[in-house]
Amino acid sequence: MALFTGVAAVAGSFAAVGFTPAFVASPLERWLSRQMPGIVVATAIEYLGSLGQQLNLVMAALLVAVVLGVTARIGMAVGDALYNRAVPPVLAGTLVFALVTLVTGSFPSSGGAALGTAIALAAATLSPAMPVPDGTSPGRRRVLASLGTAVGVGAVAGVLGSGSSTSGESMEIPENASPDVRNALQTAADNSLGVDDLEPLVSRDFYNVDINAVDPEVDVTEWELTVTGAVEEEITLDIEDIRAMDSRTEFNTLRCVGESLNGTKMDNALWTGVDVVDIVERANPQSDCECVMLRAADGYYEEFPIAALNGAMLAYQMNGRPLPRGHGYPLRALVPGHWGEINVKWLTEIEVLEREADGYWEERGWHGTGPVETVAKIHATNTLSDGHKQVGGHAYAGTRGVSAVEVSTDGGETWDEATLSEPLMESVDWDGDPGQTPHAPDVWRQWAYEYDPPDEQHEVIARAIEADGTVQTSERREKFPRGPTGWVSKTIR
């Protein structure tokens, strides 16, 4: 019965605050994720993907339920000793309230947990008066009552907390969008190839990967961005200071280093923000290292050479709207041509370093800030009304750009060129790293190919051609530690 009471307490916390850092299981989930050895994290990403993070949250919630259940059991024991049915709900709820407040610092969370505890225990203590089948013992009545209450509180938590999670942004053009945003989003809609089952050029459902299962909630009225470390003068900016700077709006594609070769963790959006380098230079860096550490509100951090930030953006809008919570509200970094993992969200600090240091994922064995690998994915396979087959997908090569996609329908013996969507951007207004100019925009392109299929099962292969004519490598490599490579193939029947 104590465990069921603990479950009711966890559900009560969730009903009160949802999936926020104040949720009672969130602090333990964050601690567990940081204590896991790098090899465990890499294996979880390799075989479980984002499911591993969700399982970590479930494990944290179960552990918290056990602890809160034991706490509630103390109240129950005191009540039994006093032969007073009113004592267990009140005392156990008080103890749970105090413990959850100590852990989370959130009165709504602790209040919800205490209420869930009290309701569960009240149902259990009143259970002898409830009609049940003959022969049911008082102890079993208590367990059944507590179990039913825990399930009920959990259902309420699901309804009340569902509004707290981040949902995908609608792709409708915002009514108050600037002309630049409106024109860019309309161009993306017009340029999409219209292939069935293929994500448009501006993603409807942008993937979301973080180091924690619960995203931070940042109060923008108290948020600040600081530039610290080896600088002549530390500076502090609030969101209005950022928005007052000269801004730019451009498309940027992100691809997750931990996705499978033909996975779906690669998406594109229109971002509005300001230059990172402009902000760093205001502080006048004084370091021979020429490197910085970007730090976030959720405890994440990533190191960059300052030169790699040439062209990087600090974005505060996504598709003409303020950044969603799940994408780093109120400010995130976007570093062209790099894996999505290093585009720090919920940015709070840029520290100029005296010497090079490892970032969060480098400490866990991943490559980190290396350039993204080229890929042509196959995500759509359709049979057309005339009997022809149609395959399609997205091609992406970071700032190297994609000039063509080639498709083979005979297992790689022969190749034909696919139809490509028109580029969303023709040029960029920054120089990039020495020896790598001019850069192509860091944006994907759609591709589609139609053909008369053979009668039998066959293999379709896709490969991207970069802007300078380099053919995407056929060498297969797993995602750990530098991201997957190789040609994507699919068996068509």
Secondary structure by P-SEA (a helix, b strand, c coil): caaaaaaaaaaaaaaaccccccccaaaaaaaaaaaccaaaaaaaaacccaaaaaaaaaaaaaaaaaaaaaaaaaaaaaaaaacccccaaaaaaaaaaaaaaaacccaaaaaaaaaaaaaaaaaaaacccccccccccaaaaaaaaaaaaaaaaaaaaaaaacccccccccccccccccaaaaaaaaaaaaacccccccccccccbbbbbccccbbbbbccccbbbbbbccccbbbbbcaaaaaacbbbbbbbbbbbccccccccccbbbbbbbbbaaaaaaaacccccccbbbbbccccbbbbbccccccccccccccccccccccccccbbbbbcccccccccccccbbbbccbbbbccccccccccccbbbbbccccbbbbccccbbbbbbbbbcccccccbbbbbcccccbbbbcccccccccccccccccccccccccbbbbbbbbbbcccccbbbbbbbbcccccccccccccccccccccbbbbbcc
